[in-house]
Amino acid sequence: PLAVFFVDSSWEILAGIFPTYWPVLAFYQNLSADPRWLVSLLIGFAVHSIYLAILLKRFQRIQLD
């Protein structure tokens, strides 16, 4: 999540695979009065949902064994 504050290039998008990146980016954009903060927040919800779905499937597969 700290990449939002220290990296100022297109490389920071690579940090988007980490679920904590998007909420921190949305918070930072909101503080900076950037109107794209809501988009970042929605992407964050989507990334978290994807991770949760993957982990839920793995958990259910383990429980069946």
DRENKOL-440207 format. One record per atom (N, C-alpha, C): residue in one letter; chain; atom name; y, x, z. Coordinates in steps of 0.02 Angstrom, whole numbers, plus 50000, padded with zeros to 5 digits. Each point is the difference from the previous one (the first is absolute). Example, Ala and Ser with C-alpha at 12.3 -4.5 7.8 and 13.67 -1.06 7.14 Angstrom:
2
[A,A,N,[49716,50660,50390]]
[A,A,CA,[50059,49955,50000]]
[A,A,C,[50060,50045,50000]]
[S,A,N,[50053,49982,49964]]
[S,A,CA,[50059,50042,50003]]
[S,A,C,[50055,49961,50037]]
This chain:
65
[P,A,N,[49939,50040,50000]]
[P,A,CA,[50061,49960,50000]]
[P,A,C,[50064,50042,50000]]
[L,A,N,[49995,50061,50025]]
[L,A,CA,[50059,50042,50002]]
[L,A,C,[50022,50024,49931]]
[A,A,N,[49957,49992,49951]]
[A,A,CA,[50018,50020,49932]]
[A,A,C,[50061,49961,49976]]
[V,A,N,[50010,49941,50026]]
[V,A,CA,[50058,49959,49980]]
[V,A,C,[50065,50037,50016]]
[F,A,N,[50001,50034,50056]]
[F,A,CA,[50062,50032,50022]]
[F,A,C,[50010,50070,49971]]
[F,A,N,[49946,50035,49986]]
[F,A,CA,[50006,50070,49982]]
[F,A,C,[49989,50015,49926]]
[V,A,N,[49966,49957,49964]]
[V,A,CA,[49985,50013,49930]]
[V,A,C,[50043,49953,49958]]
[D,A,N,[50040,50028,49956]]
[D,A,CA,[50044,49959,49959]]
[D,A,C,[49982,50011,49926]]
[S,A,N,[49942,49976,49981]]
[S,A,CA,[49979,50005,49931]]
[S,A,C,[49946,49949,49986]]
[S,A,N,[49972,50003,49941]]
[S,A,CA,[49947,49952,49984]]
[S,A,C,[49935,50018,50035]]
[W,A,N,[49996,50058,50031]]
[W,A,CA,[49940,50020,50037]]
[W,A,C,[49989,49957,50062]]
[E,A,N,[50052,49971,50025]]
[E,A,CA,[49991,49960,50061]]
[E,A,C,[49958,49938,49988]]
[I,A,N,[49995,49977,49939]]
[I,A,CA,[49958,49942,49984]]
[I,A,C,[49927,50015,50013]]
[L,A,N,[49980,50064,49995]]
[L,A,CA,[49931,50018,50015]]
[L,A,C,[49982,49984,50073]]
[A,A,N,[50050,49998,50043]]
[A,A,CA,[49988,49982,50069]]
[A,A,C,[49985,49925,50007]]
[G,A,N,[50009,49963,49946]]
[G,A,CA,[49988,49928,50001]]
[G,A,C,[49928,49980,50012]]
[I,A,N,[49954,50047,49997]]
[I,A,CA,[49930,49984,50014]]
[I,A,C,[49989,49992,50075]]
[F,A,N,[50047,50025,50040]]
[F,A,CA,[49994,49993,50072]]
[F,A,C,[50034,49935,50021]]
[P,A,N,[49965,49959,50038]]
[P,A,CA,[50027,49934,50017]]
[P,A,C,[50066,50001,50038]]
[T,A,N,[50013,50052,50037]]
[T,A,CA,[50062,50001,50040]]
[T,A,C,[50061,50019,49959]]
[Y,A,N,[49991,50023,49939]]
[Y,A,CA,[50057,50021,49959]]
[Y,A,C,[50046,49942,49982]]
[W,A,N,[49972,49945,49978]]
[W,A,CA,[50041,49945,49974]]
[W,A,C,[50043,49966,50052]]
[P,A,N,[49975,49985,50060]]
[P,A,CA,[50045,49971,50050]]
[P,A,C,[50056,50047,50021]]
[V,A,N,[49985,50065,50003]]
[V,A,CA,[50052,50048,50018]]
[V,A,C,[50052,50003,49944]]
[L,A,N,[49977,49999,49938]]
[L,A,CA,[50047,50000,49943]]
[L,A,C,[50043,49938,50001]]
[A,A,N,[49970,49942,50014]]
[A,A,CA,[50039,49938,50003]]
[A,A,C,[50051,50003,50056]]
[F,A,N,[49982,50027,50057]]
[F,A,CA,[50047,50007,50056]]
[F,A,C,[50057,50046,49981]]
[Y,A,N,[49984,50056,49969]]
[Y,A,CA,[50052,50048,49979]]
[Y,A,C,[50046,49970,49947]]
[Q,A,N,[49972,49963,49953]]
[Q,A,CA,[50040,49968,49948]]
[Q,A,C,[50044,49945,50031]]
[N,A,N,[49975,49965,50048]]
[N,A,CA,[50040,49949,50033]]
[N,A,C,[50059,50031,50037]]
[L,A,N,[49988,50056,50033]]
[L,A,CA,[50054,50034,50035]]
[L,A,C,[50053,50027,49951]]
[S,A,N,[49977,50018,49940]]
[S,A,CA,[50045,50027,49950]]
[S,A,C,[50032,49946,49957]]
[A,A,N,[49988,49937,50017]]
[A,A,CA,[50026,49943,49963]]
[A,A,C,[49975,49999,49927]]
[D,A,N,[49940,50024,49990]]
[D,A,CA,[49969,49999,49934]]
[D,A,C,[49967,49932,49990]]
[P,A,N,[50016,49964,49947]]
[P,A,CA,[49972,49933,49991]]
[P,A,C,[49926,49999,49983]]
[R,A,N,[49969,50058,49989]]
[R,A,CA,[49929,50001,49982]]
[R,A,C,[49955,50002,50062]]
[W,A,N,[50027,49993,50060]]
[W,A,CA,[49960,50007,50060]]
[W,A,C,[49946,49945,50005]]
[L,A,N,[50016,49941,49974]]
[L,A,CA,[49951,49945,50003]]
[L,A,C,[49941,50014,49954]]
[V,A,N,[50012,50031,49943]]
[V,A,CA,[49946,50018,49954]]
[V,A,C,[49954,50051,50034]]
[S,A,N,[50029,50049,50033]]
[S,A,CA,[49960,50051,50035]]
[S,A,C,[49959,49968,50056]]
[L,A,N,[50029,49952,50034]]
[L,A,CA,[49964,49966,50053]]
[L,A,C,[49941,49960,49973]]
[L,A,N,[50010,49966,49944]]
[L,A,CA,[49946,49962,49969]]
[L,A,C,[49945,50046,49973]]
[I,A,N,[50019,50057,49972]]
[I,A,CA,[49949,50048,49979]]
[I,A,C,[49961,50025,50060]]
[G,A,N,[50035,50011,50056]]
[G,A,CA,[49967,50021,50061]]
[G,A,C,[49948,49949,50024]]
[F,A,N,[50018,49936,49997]]
[F,A,CA,[49952,49948,50018]]
[F,A,C,[49940,50001,49954]]
[A,A,N,[50012,50011,49935]]
[A,A,CA,[49946,50002,49952]]
[A,A,C,[49953,50059,50013]]
[V,A,N,[50030,50059,50013]]
[V,A,CA,[49959,50059,50014]]
[V,A,C,[49959,49990,50063]]
[H,A,N,[50031,49973,50052]]
[H,A,CA,[49963,49987,50062]]
[H,A,C,[49944,49950,49988]]
[S,A,N,[50013,49949,49960]]
[S,A,CA,[49948,49949,49986]]
[S,A,C,[49942,50030,49962]]
[I,A,N,[50014,50045,49953]]
[I,A,CA,[49946,50033,49962]]
[I,A,C,[49958,50042,50047]]
[Y,A,N,[50031,50039,50042]]
[Y,A,CA,[49963,50041,50048]]
[Y,A,C,[49958,49957,50047]]
[L,A,N,[50030,49945,50024]]
[L,A,CA,[49963,49956,50045]]
[L,A,C,[49940,49968,49966]]
[A,A,N,[50008,49981,49937]]
[A,A,CA,[49944,49969,49964]]
[A,A,C,[49944,50051,49990]]
[I,A,N,[50017,50061,49983]]
[I,A,CA,[49950,50053,49991]]
[I,A,C,[49963,50013,50065]]
[L,A,N,[50038,50007,50054]]
[L,A,CA,[49969,50014,50064]]
[L,A,C,[49958,49941,50025]]
[L,A,N,[50022,49939,49987]]
[L,A,CA,[49961,49942,50020]]
[L,A,C,[49933,49998,49963]]
[K,A,N,[50000,50014,49935]]
[K,A,CA,[49938,50002,49962]]
[K,A,C,[49953,50054,50026]]
[R,A,N,[50028,50058,50017]]
[R,A,CA,[49957,50053,50028]]
[R,A,C,[49972,49980,50067]]
[F,A,N,[50040,49968,50042]]
[F,A,CA,[49977,49978,50065]]
[F,A,C,[49945,49948,49993]]
[Q,A,N,[50009,49952,49955]]
[Q,A,CA,[49949,49949,49991]]
[Q,A,C,[49936,50030,49972]]
[R,A,N,[50005,50050,49957]]
[R,A,CA,[49940,50032,49973]]
[R,A,C,[49963,50038,50055]]
[I,A,N,[50037,50031,50046]]
[I,A,CA,[49968,50035,50056]]
[I,A,C,[49966,49951,50047]]
[Q,A,N,[50031,49943,50011]]
[Q,A,CA,[49972,49950,50046]]
[Q,A,C,[49936,49970,49972]]
[L,A,N,[49992,49998,49935]]
[L,A,CA,[49940,49971,49969]]
[L,A,C,[49940,50048,50004]]
[D,A,N,[50014,50064,50006]]
[D,A,CA,[49945,50049,50002]]
[D,A,C,[49964,50001,50065]]
